[in-house]
Amino acid sequence: MDQNEPKRSDHPNYEEAYNSTLQSQMKLNAVAAYAQQLPFKNNSFDETIANHTLFWIDTRPDAAIQEMLRVTNDGGYVKIHPAYLPENTPDLPLGATITHEAKYPTLVIPKPVDMTQEQLALGIKELLKRVPIKID
């Protein structure tokens, strides 16, 4: 336990004190947006992560992945934690791999730097055929 983290006995409203400490240390900002139209500039993040979200998108999950790649820095990664991934998926499009770095299997897509938008869109569609994100 961090020495700055409040203990239950230190405050009559432990949850409020704990959340207040967490927010002040992490300085998080929340943004609500459609995954297919992220409100960020190109190349804004080193990593872009979708954690148990893309399988809820009924309309154009490929557009959501393309947007994630757009806001990811060159040399960065998009990481998608779908609910289910096939165990054996060799030679995935776009240089994508499946890792087990988190609690769930993770689809990792390095941001392609020498690819047209059309090539990228085709690669994402092929990737979604091989690694389904939807729960059927």
DSSP file (Angstrom, degrees, kcal/mol; ACC not computed):
  #  RESIDUE AA STRUCTURE BP1 BP2  ACC     N-H-->O    O-->H-N    N-H-->O    O-->H-N    TCO  KAPPA ALPHA  PHI   PSI    X-CA   Y-CA   Z-CA
    1    1 A M              0   0    0      0, 0.0     2,-0.1     0, 0.0     0, 0.0   0.000 360.0 360.0 360.0 133.2    0.0    0.0    0.0
    2    2 A D    >   -     0   0    0      1,-0.1     3,-1.2     4,-0.1     0, 0.0  -0.401 360.0-127.5 -65.7 140.9    1.3    3.5   -0.9
    3    3 A Q  T 3  S+     0   0    0      1,-0.3    -1,-0.1    -2,-0.1     0, 0.0   0.749 110.1  53.7 -65.9 -21.6    2.1    5.6    2.1
    4    4 A N  T 3  S+     0   0    0      2,-0.1    -1,-0.3    17,-0.0    -2,-0.0   0.618  85.4 102.0 -84.0 -13.4   -0.1    8.4    0.6
    5    5 A E  S <  S-     0   0    0     -3,-1.2    13,-0.1     1,-0.1    12,-0.0  -0.559  79.7-117.6 -74.2 129.1   -3.1    6.1    0.2
    6    6 A P        -     0   0    0      0, 0.0     2,-0.3     0, 0.0    -1,-0.1  -0.321  22.7-137.0 -67.1 148.3   -5.6    6.7    2.9
    7    7 A K    >>  -     0   0    0      1,-0.1     3,-1.6    10,-0.0     4,-0.6  -0.708  23.8-110.5-100.3 156.7   -6.4    3.8    5.3
    8    8 A R  G >4 S+     0   0    0     -2,-0.3     3,-0.9     1,-0.3     6,-0.2   0.876 118.2  51.8 -53.4 -39.9  -10.0    3.0    6.4
    9    9 A S  G 34 S+     0   0    0      1,-0.2    -1,-0.3     5,-0.0     0, 0.0   0.640  98.5  67.4 -75.6 -12.7   -9.3    4.2    9.9
   10   10 A D  G <4 S+     0   0    0     -3,-1.6    -1,-0.2     1,-0.2    -2,-0.2   0.687 106.2  30.8 -81.2 -17.5   -8.0    7.6    8.7
   11   11 A H    <<  -     0   0    0     -3,-0.9     3,-0.4    -4,-0.6    -1,-0.2  -0.997  65.0-139.1-147.1 134.4  -11.3    8.9    7.3
   12   12 A P  S    S+     0   0    0      0, 0.0     2,-0.6     0, 0.0    -1,-0.1   0.812 107.9  44.7 -65.0 -27.3  -14.9    8.4    8.2
   13   13 A N  S  > S+     0   0    0      1,-0.2     4,-2.0    -3,-0.1     5,-0.2  -0.709  73.0 172.4-115.6  79.4  -15.8    8.3    4.5
   14   14 A Y  H  > S+     0   0    0     -2,-0.6     4,-3.1    -3,-0.4     5,-0.2   0.882  72.9  53.9 -56.1 -46.9  -13.0    6.0    3.2
   15   15 A E  H  > S+     0   0    0      1,-0.2     4,-2.8     2,-0.2     5,-0.2   0.917 109.7  47.5 -58.9 -45.6  -14.4    5.6   -0.4
   16   16 A E  H  > S+     0   0    0      1,-0.2     4,-2.3     2,-0.2    -1,-0.2   0.920 114.8  46.1 -62.3 -44.0  -14.5    9.4   -0.9
   17   17 A A  H  X S+     0   0    0     -4,-2.0     4,-2.3     2,-0.2    -2,-0.2   0.910 113.7  48.9 -65.4 -42.4  -11.0    9.9    0.5
   18   18 A Y  H  X S+     0   0    0     -4,-3.1     4,-2.5    -5,-0.2    -2,-0.2   0.943 113.5  45.6 -63.1 -48.5   -9.6    7.0   -1.6
   19   19 A N  H  X S+     0   0    0     -4,-2.8     4,-2.6    -5,-0.2    -1,-0.2   0.882 111.9  52.3 -64.0 -38.3  -11.2    8.2   -4.8
   20   20 A S  H  X S+     0   0    0     -4,-2.3     4,-2.1    -5,-0.2    -1,-0.2   0.912 111.0  47.0 -63.4 -43.0  -10.1   11.8   -4.2
   21   21 A T  H  X S+     0   0    0     -4,-2.3     4,-1.9     2,-0.2    -2,-0.2   0.925 112.4  50.2 -64.6 -45.0   -6.5   10.6   -3.7
   22   22 A L  H  X S+     0   0    0     -4,-2.5     4,-2.4     1,-0.2     5,-0.3   0.929 111.1  48.1 -59.5 -47.0   -6.6    8.5   -6.8
   23   23 A Q  H  X S+     0   0    0     -4,-2.6     4,-2.3     1,-0.2     5,-0.3   0.893 111.3  49.9 -63.6 -39.8   -7.9   11.3   -8.9
   24   24 A S  H  < S+     0   0    0     -4,-2.1    -1,-0.2     1,-0.2    -2,-0.2   0.841 115.1  43.8 -70.1 -31.0   -5.4   13.8   -7.7
   25   25 A Q  H  < S+     0   0    0     -4,-1.9    -2,-0.2    -5,-0.2    -1,-0.2   0.852 121.6  37.0 -79.3 -35.6   -2.5   11.3   -8.3
   26   26 A M  H  < S-     0   0    0     -4,-2.4    -2,-0.2    -5,-0.2    -3,-0.2   0.758  82.6-155.2 -92.3 -26.5   -3.6   10.1  -11.8
   27   27 A K     <  -     0   0    0     -4,-2.3     2,-0.3    -5,-0.3    -3,-0.1   0.949  26.5-178.7  47.6  60.9   -5.1   13.3  -13.2
   28   28 A L        -     0   0    0     -5,-0.3     2,-0.4     2,-0.0    -1,-0.2  -0.650  19.3-159.5 -91.6 145.2   -7.4   11.5  -15.6
   29   29 A N        -     0   0    0     -2,-0.3     2,-0.4     2,-0.0     0, 0.0  -0.993  10.4-147.5-121.0 132.7   -9.7   13.2  -18.1
   30   30 A A        -     0   0    0     -2,-0.4     2,-0.4     2,-0.0    -2,-0.0  -0.821  12.6-171.9-101.1 139.5  -12.7   11.3  -19.5
   31   31 A V        -     0   0    0     -2,-0.4     2,-0.5     2,-0.1    -2,-0.0  -0.997  11.9-150.8-130.8 127.1  -13.9   11.8  -23.0
   32   32 A A        +     0   0    0     -2,-0.4     2,-0.3     2,-0.0    -2,-0.0  -0.861  37.4 138.5 -97.0 128.2  -17.2   10.3  -24.4
   33   33 A A        -     0   0    0     -2,-0.5     2,-0.3     5,-0.0     5,-0.1  -0.984  56.7 -90.0-159.6 162.4  -17.1    9.8  -28.1
   34   34 A Y    >   -     0   0    0      3,-0.4     3,-1.7    -2,-0.3    -2,-0.0  -0.642  34.3-132.4 -76.1 137.9  -18.0    7.4  -30.9
   35   35 A A  T 3  S+     0   0    0     -2,-0.3     3,-0.4     1,-0.3    32,-0.1   0.776 107.0  56.9 -63.4 -25.8  -15.2    4.9  -31.6
   36   36 A Q  T 3  S+     0   0    0      1,-0.3    -1,-0.3    31,-0.1     2,-0.1   0.536 115.3  36.6 -83.2  -6.2  -15.5    5.6  -35.3
   37   37 A Q  S <  S-     0   0    0     -3,-1.7    -3,-0.4    30,-0.0    -1,-0.3  -0.530  77.6-172.9-143.7  70.6  -14.9    9.3  -34.8
   38   38 A L        -     0   0    0     -3,-0.4     2,-1.2    -5,-0.1    -3,-0.1  -0.477  24.3-134.7 -71.7 134.8  -12.4    9.9  -32.1
   39   39 A P        +     0   0    0      0, 0.0     2,-0.3     0, 0.0    -1,-0.1  -0.208  69.5 103.3 -86.5  47.2  -12.0   13.6  -31.1
   40   40 A F  S    S-     0   0    0     -2,-1.2     3,-0.1     1,-0.0    -2,-0.0  -0.911  73.5-105.3-127.4 154.4   -8.2   13.5  -31.0
   41   41 A K    >   -     0   0    0     -2,-0.3     3,-0.6     1,-0.1    -1,-0.0  -0.314  51.3 -82.8 -70.0 158.2   -5.5   14.7  -33.4
   42   42 A N  T 3  S+     0   0    0      1,-0.2    29,-0.3     2,-0.1    -1,-0.1  -0.285 114.1  16.0 -54.8 146.1   -3.5   12.3  -35.6
   43   43 A N  T 3  S+     0   0    0     27,-2.3    -1,-0.2    29,-0.4    29,-0.2   0.900  81.7 139.5  55.6  49.3   -0.6   10.7  -33.7
   44   44 A S    <   +     0   0    0     27,-1.6     2,-0.3    -3,-0.6    28,-0.2   0.707  57.0  41.4 -94.0 -23.3   -1.8   11.6  -30.2
   45   45 A F  E     -a   72   0A   0     26,-2.3    28,-4.0     1,-0.1     3,-0.1  -0.938  58.9-144.2-133.5 147.8   -1.0    8.5  -28.3
   46   46 A D  E    S+     0   0A   0     -2,-0.3    31,-1.6     1,-0.3     2,-0.4   0.850  97.4  17.3 -72.8 -35.9    1.8    5.9  -28.0
   47   47 A E  E     -a   77   0A   0     29,-0.2     2,-0.4    24,-0.1    -1,-0.3  -0.995  64.7-161.3-136.5 142.4   -0.8    3.2  -27.4
   48   48 A T  E     -a   78   0A   0     29,-2.1    31,-2.9    -2,-0.4     2,-0.4  -0.996  17.5-166.0-124.1 127.4   -4.5    3.0  -28.0
   49   49 A I  E     -a   79   0A   0     -2,-0.4     2,-0.6    29,-0.2    31,-0.2  -0.935  18.7-167.1-123.0 133.0   -6.4    0.4  -26.2
   50   50 A A  E     -a   80   0A   0     29,-2.7    31,-2.9    -2,-0.4     2,-0.8  -0.955  15.7-167.9-113.1 108.7   -9.9   -1.0  -26.6
   51   51 A N  E     -a   81   0A   0     -2,-0.6    29,-0.1     1,-0.2    -2,-0.0  -0.843  69.7 -34.0-105.3 102.0  -10.7   -3.1  -23.5
   52   52 A H  S    S+     0   0    0     29,-1.5    -1,-0.2    -2,-0.8    28,-0.0   0.895 116.8  99.6  55.4  45.3  -13.8   -5.2  -24.0
   53   53 A T    >   +     0   0    0     -3,-0.1     3,-2.2    28,-0.1     4,-0.3   0.684  56.4  67.9-124.5 -40.6  -15.5   -2.5  -26.1
   54   54 A L  G >  S+     0   0    0      1,-0.3     3,-1.5     2,-0.2    79,-0.1   0.785  92.0  63.6 -63.4 -27.4  -15.2   -3.3  -29.8
   55   55 A F  G 3  S+     0   0    0      1,-0.3    80,-0.4    78,-0.1    -1,-0.3   0.608  97.6  59.1 -73.7  -6.3  -17.5   -6.3  -29.7
   56   56 A W  G <  S+     0   0    0     -3,-2.2     2,-0.7    78,-0.1    -1,-0.3   0.525  81.9  99.4 -92.1  -7.2  -20.3   -4.0  -28.7
   57   57 A I    <   +     0   0    0     -3,-1.5     3,-0.1    -4,-0.3     7,-0.0  -0.714  45.6 178.1 -85.8 113.8  -20.0   -1.9  -31.8
   58   58 A D        +     0   0    0     -2,-0.7     2,-0.7     1,-0.2    -1,-0.2   0.788  65.8  62.7 -82.8 -29.5  -22.6   -3.0  -34.3
   59   59 A T  S    S-     0   0    0      1,-0.2    -1,-0.2     2,-0.1   -23,-0.1  -0.878 120.5 -29.7-108.8 111.7  -21.7   -0.4  -37.0
   60   60 A R    >>  +     0   0    0     -2,-0.7     4,-1.4     1,-0.1     3,-0.6   0.926  53.8 177.2  57.9  62.2  -18.3   -0.6  -38.6
   61   61 A P  H 3> S+     0   0    0      0, 0.0     4,-2.0     0, 0.0     5,-0.2   0.808  84.3  63.5 -60.9 -25.9  -15.9   -2.0  -36.0
   62   62 A D  H 3> S+     0   0    0      1,-0.2     4,-2.2     2,-0.2     5,-0.1   0.882  99.5  51.5 -63.9 -37.2  -13.3   -1.7  -38.8
   63   63 A A  H <> S+     0   0    0     -3,-0.6     4,-2.2     2,-0.2    -1,-0.2   0.854 107.0  53.9 -66.8 -34.5  -13.8    2.1  -38.8
   64   64 A A  H  X S+     0   0    0     -4,-1.4     4,-2.3     2,-0.2    -2,-0.2   0.915 109.6  46.9 -65.0 -42.5  -13.2    2.1  -35.1
   65   65 A I  H  X S+     0   0    0     -4,-2.0     4,-2.4     2,-0.2    -2,-0.2   0.907 110.9  52.2 -66.0 -40.7   -9.9    0.2  -35.5
   66   66 A Q  H  X S+     0   0    0     -4,-2.2     4,-2.0     1,-0.2    -1,-0.2   0.897 110.1  49.0 -62.2 -39.5   -8.9    2.6  -38.3
   67   67 A E  H  X S+     0   0    0     -4,-2.2     4,-2.0     2,-0.2    -1,-0.2   0.894 108.6  53.1 -65.8 -40.3   -9.6    5.6  -36.0
   68   68 A M  H  X S+     0   0    0     -4,-2.3     4,-0.6     1,-0.2    -2,-0.2   0.915 110.3  47.5 -61.6 -41.5   -7.5    4.0  -33.3
   69   69 A L  H >< S+     0   0    0     -4,-2.4     3,-0.7     1,-0.2    -1,-0.2   0.872 107.8  57.1 -66.1 -36.4   -4.6    3.6  -35.7
   70   70 A R  H 3< S+     0   0    0     -4,-2.0   -27,-2.3     1,-0.2    -2,-0.2   0.902 109.8  42.9 -61.2 -42.3   -5.1    7.2  -36.8
   71   71 A V  H 3< S+     0   0    0     -4,-2.0   -26,-2.3   -29,-0.3   -27,-1.6   0.511  97.2  95.5 -85.8  -2.6   -4.7    8.6  -33.3
   72   72 A T  E << S-a   45   0A   0     -3,-0.7   -29,-0.4    -4,-0.6   -26,-0.2  -0.717  81.2-113.0 -89.8 137.3   -1.7    6.3  -32.5
   73   73 A N  E >   -     0   0A   0    -28,-4.0     3,-2.4    -2,-0.4    38,-0.2  -0.245  41.4 -88.0 -61.8 151.9    1.8    7.6  -33.0
   74   74 A D  E 3  S+     0   0A   0      1,-0.3    -1,-0.1   -31,-0.1     3,-0.1  -0.421 122.0  25.3 -56.8 134.7    4.0    6.2  -35.7
   75   75 A G  E 3  S+     0   0A   0     36,-0.5    -1,-0.3     1,-0.3    -2,-0.1   0.383 104.7 115.0  85.4  -4.2    5.8    3.2  -34.1
   76   76 A G  E <   -     0   0A   0     -3,-2.4    35,-2.4   -31,-0.1     2,-0.3  -0.181  57.9-123.6 -89.6-173.8    2.9    2.8  -31.6
   77   77 A Y  E     -aB  47 110A   0    -31,-1.6   -29,-2.1    33,-0.2     2,-0.5  -0.962   3.4-143.9-135.6 147.5    0.4    0.0  -31.1
   78   78 A V  E     -aB  48 109A   0     31,-2.6    31,-3.0    -2,-0.3     2,-0.5  -0.953  23.7-163.8-103.6 130.3   -3.3   -0.5  -31.0
   79   79 A K  E     -aB  49 108A   0    -31,-2.9   -29,-2.7    -2,-0.5     2,-0.5  -0.971   5.2-170.6-120.7 127.8   -4.2   -3.2  -28.5
   80   80 A I  E     -aB  50 107A   0     27,-2.8    27,-3.0    -2,-0.5   -29,-0.2  -0.968  11.2-162.2-122.3 123.1   -7.6   -4.8  -28.5
   81   81 A H  E     -a   51   0A   0    -31,-2.9   -29,-1.5    -2,-0.5    25,-0.2  -0.744  21.9-179.6-101.6  83.2   -8.9   -7.0  -25.7
   82   82 A P        -     0   0    0      0, 0.0     3,-0.1     0, 0.0    52,-0.1  -0.334  37.4-116.5 -75.9 167.5  -11.7   -9.0  -27.4
   83   83 A A  S    S+     0   0    0     50,-0.4     2,-0.4     1,-0.2    50,-0.1   0.887  96.5  22.1 -71.1 -38.3  -13.7  -11.5  -25.4
   84   84 A Y        +     0   0    0     49,-0.2    -1,-0.2    48,-0.2    20,-0.0  -0.994  62.7 176.0-136.4 135.0  -12.7  -14.4  -27.6
   85   85 A L        -     0   0    0     -2,-0.4    46,-0.1    -3,-0.1    48,-0.1  -0.990  38.1-104.6-132.3 143.9   -9.7  -15.0  -29.9
   86   86 A P        -     0   0    0      0, 0.0     3,-0.2     0, 0.0    44,-0.0  -0.387  27.6-131.7 -62.7 146.3   -8.8  -18.1  -31.8
   87   87 A E  S    S+     0   0    0      1,-0.2     2,-0.7    -2,-0.0    11,-0.1   0.905  93.2  40.7 -67.2 -43.0   -5.8  -19.9  -30.2
   88   88 A N        +     0   0    0      2,-0.0    -1,-0.2     1,-0.0     0, 0.0  -0.896  61.8 151.4-116.9 105.8   -3.8  -20.4  -33.4
   89   89 A T        -     0   0    0     -2,-0.7     3,-0.4    -3,-0.2     9,-0.1  -0.637  20.2-178.8-132.6  76.0   -3.7  -17.4  -35.8
   90   90 A P        +     0   0    0      0, 0.0    -2,-0.0     0, 0.0     7,-0.0  -0.369  61.1  13.9 -75.3 155.8   -0.4  -17.4  -37.7
   91   91 A D  S    S-     0   0    0      1,-0.1     6,-0.1    -2,-0.1     5,-0.0   0.905  78.7-170.8  51.1  57.5    0.5  -14.7  -40.3
   92   92 A L    >   -     0   0    0      4,-0.6     3,-1.0    -3,-0.4     4,-0.1  -0.472  28.0 -98.2 -75.9 149.4   -2.1  -12.1  -39.4
   93   93 A P  G >  S+     0   0    0      0, 0.0     3,-1.8     0, 0.0    -1,-0.1  -0.205 104.0  25.4 -61.2 158.4   -2.6   -9.1  -41.7
   94   94 A L  G 3  S-     0   0    0      1,-0.3    -2,-0.0    15,-0.1    30,-0.0   0.605 126.9 -76.0  63.9  15.1   -0.9   -5.8  -40.8
   95   95 A G  G <  S+     0   0    0     -3,-1.0    -1,-0.3     1,-0.2    -4,-0.0   0.703  84.5 164.0  71.7  17.7    1.8   -7.5  -38.8
   96   96 A A    <   -     0   0    0     -3,-1.8    -4,-0.6    -4,-0.1     2,-0.3  -0.323  15.3-172.2 -69.7 151.1   -0.7   -8.1  -36.0
   97   97 A T  E     -C  108   0A   0     11,-2.2    11,-3.2    -6,-0.1     2,-0.5  -0.908  22.1-126.3-136.2 164.6    0.0  -10.6  -33.3
   98   98 A I  E     +C  107   0A   0     -2,-0.3     2,-0.2     9,-0.2     9,-0.2  -0.975  32.7 177.2-115.2 125.7   -1.9  -12.1  -30.4
   99   99 A T  E     -C  106   0A   0      7,-2.7     7,-3.0    -2,-0.5     3,-0.1  -0.723  33.3-142.6-118.8 170.4   -0.3  -11.9  -27.0
  100  100 A H        +     0   0    0     -2,-0.2     7,-0.0     5,-0.2    -2,-0.0  -0.236  57.9 127.2-123.3  41.8   -1.3  -12.9  -23.5
  101  101 A E  S    S+     0   0    0      5,-0.1     2,-0.2     3,-0.1    -1,-0.1   0.741  71.0  41.5 -73.5 -23.2    0.2   -9.9  -21.7
  102  102 A A  S    S-     0   0    0      2,-0.7     4,-0.1    -3,-0.1     0, 0.0  -0.436 109.0 -83.6-110.2-172.5   -3.0   -9.1  -20.0
  103  103 A K  S    S+     0   0    0     -2,-0.2     3,-0.0     2,-0.1    -2,-0.0   0.809 116.5  43.6 -62.3 -29.4   -5.6  -11.2  -18.2
  104  104 A Y  S    S-     0   0    0      1,-0.1    -2,-0.7   -20,-0.0    -5,-0.1  -0.789 104.7 -86.5-115.0 156.6   -7.2  -11.8  -21.7
  105  105 A P        -     0   0    0      0, 0.0     2,-0.4     0, 0.0    -5,-0.2  -0.395  49.9-149.9 -58.4 139.7   -5.7  -12.6  -25.0
  106  106 A T  E     - C   0  99A   0     -7,-3.0    -7,-2.7   -25,-0.2     2,-0.6  -0.957  12.0-142.4-123.2 130.1   -4.8   -9.3  -26.7
  107  107 A L  E     -BC  80  98A   0    -27,-3.0   -27,-2.8    -2,-0.4     2,-0.5  -0.817  23.1-163.6 -86.8 121.1   -4.7   -8.5  -30.4
  108  108 A V  E     -BC  79  97A   0    -11,-3.2   -11,-2.2    -2,-0.6   -29,-0.2  -0.937   7.9-174.2-113.1 122.6   -1.7   -6.1  -31.0
  109  109 A I  E     -B   78   0A   0    -31,-3.0   -31,-2.6    -2,-0.5     2,-0.2  -0.956  16.5-143.9-117.8 113.5   -1.6   -4.1  -34.2
  110  110 A P  E     -B   77   0A   0      0, 0.0   -33,-0.2     0, 0.0   -36,-0.1  -0.531  34.4-102.7 -71.1 143.8    1.6   -2.1  -34.9
  111  111 A K        -     0   0    0    -35,-2.4   -36,-0.5   -38,-0.2     2,-0.2  -0.537  34.4-133.9 -70.0 118.4    0.7    1.2  -36.6
  112  112 A P        -     0   0    0      0, 0.0     3,-0.2     0, 0.0    -1,-0.1  -0.545  22.5-175.1 -70.4 134.7    1.6    0.8  -40.3
  113  113 A V  S    S+     0   0    0     -2,-0.2     2,-0.4     1,-0.2   -39,-0.0   0.732  74.5  48.9-103.8 -26.4    3.6    3.8  -41.6
  114  114 A D  S    S+     0   0    0      2,-0.0     2,-0.4     0, 0.0    -1,-0.2  -0.458  88.8 103.7-111.8  59.4    4.0    3.1  -45.3
  115  115 A M        -     0   0    0     -2,-0.4     2,-0.0    -3,-0.2     0, 0.0  -1.000  64.6-125.8-142.5 137.9    0.4    2.2  -46.2
  116  116 A T     >  -     0   0    0     -2,-0.4     4,-2.5     1,-0.1     5,-0.2  -0.338  33.4-109.2 -73.8 164.4   -2.4    4.1  -48.0
  117  117 A Q  H  > S+     0   0    0      1,-0.2     4,-2.6     2,-0.2     5,-0.2   0.870 121.2  53.0 -61.7 -36.3   -5.8    4.5  -46.3
  118  118 A E  H  > S+     0   0    0      2,-0.2     4,-2.3     1,-0.2    -1,-0.2   0.925 109.9  46.5 -65.9 -44.4   -7.2    2.1  -48.8
  119  119 A Q  H  > S+     0   0    0      1,-0.2     4,-2.5     2,-0.2    -2,-0.2   0.904 113.2  50.5 -63.2 -40.7   -4.6   -0.6  -48.1
  120  120 A L  H  X S+     0   0    0     -4,-2.5     4,-2.5     2,-0.2    -2,-0.2   0.928 109.4  50.1 -62.9 -45.6   -5.1    0.0  -44.3
  121  121 A A  H  X S+     0   0    0     -4,-2.6     4,-2.2     1,-0.2    -2,-0.2   0.909 112.3  47.4 -60.6 -43.4   -8.9   -0.4  -44.7
  122  122 A L  H  X S+     0   0    0     -4,-2.3     4,-2.3     1,-0.2    -1,-0.2   0.906 111.3  51.4 -64.6 -41.3   -8.5   -3.7  -46.6
  123  123 A G  H  X S+     0   0    0     -4,-2.5     4,-2.3     1,-0.2    -2,-0.2   0.895 110.0  49.0 -62.2 -41.0   -6.0   -5.0  -44.1
  124  124 A I  H  X S+     0   0    0     -4,-2.5     4,-2.5     2,-0.2    -1,-0.2   0.914 110.6  50.2 -66.1 -42.9   -8.3   -4.3  -41.2
  125  125 A K  H  X S+     0   0    0     -4,-2.2     4,-1.2     1,-0.2    -2,-0.2   0.910 112.6  47.1 -62.4 -41.2  -11.2   -6.0  -43.0
  126  126 A E  H  X S+     0   0    0     -4,-2.3     4,-1.6     1,-0.2     3,-0.3   0.902 110.9  52.5 -65.2 -40.6   -9.1   -9.1  -43.6
  127  127 A L  H  X S+     0   0    0     -4,-2.3     4,-2.9     1,-0.2    -2,-0.2   0.910 106.6  52.6 -61.2 -43.0   -7.9   -9.0  -40.0
  128  128 A L  H  < S+     0   0    0     -4,-2.5    -1,-0.2     1,-0.2    -2,-0.2   0.766 106.2  54.5 -67.8 -24.7  -11.5   -9.0  -38.7
  129  129 A K  H  < S+     0   0    0     -4,-1.2    -1,-0.2    -3,-0.3    -2,-0.2   0.877 115.7  38.5 -70.2 -37.4  -12.2  -12.0  -40.9
  130  130 A R  H  < S+     0   0    0     -4,-1.6    -2,-0.2     1,-0.3    -3,-0.1   0.818 127.2  32.7 -83.9 -33.1   -9.4  -13.9  -39.3
  131  131 A V  S  < S-     0   0    0     -4,-2.9    -1,-0.3    -5,-0.2    -2,-0.1  -0.787  83.9-154.1-125.9  85.7   -9.8  -12.6  -35.7
  132  132 A P        -     0   0    0      0, 0.0   -48,-0.2     0, 0.0    -3,-0.1  -0.355  13.5-172.2 -65.4 136.9  -13.5  -12.0  -35.1
  133  133 A I        +     0   0    0     -5,-0.2   -50,-0.4   -79,-0.1   -49,-0.2   0.689  58.2  92.6 -98.7 -25.1  -14.2   -9.5  -32.5
  134  134 A K  S    S-     0   0    0    -52,-0.1     2,-0.7   -51,-0.1   -78,-0.1  -0.387  74.3-130.6 -70.3 145.8  -18.0  -10.1  -32.3
  135  135 A I              0   0    0    -80,-0.4    -1,-0.1     1,-0.1    -2,-0.1  -0.888 360.0 360.0 -93.3 116.5  -19.5  -12.5  -29.9
  136  136 A D              0   0    0     -2,-0.7    -1,-0.1     0, 0.0    -2,-0.0   0.418 360.0 360.0-102.9 360.0  -21.8  -14.8  -31.9
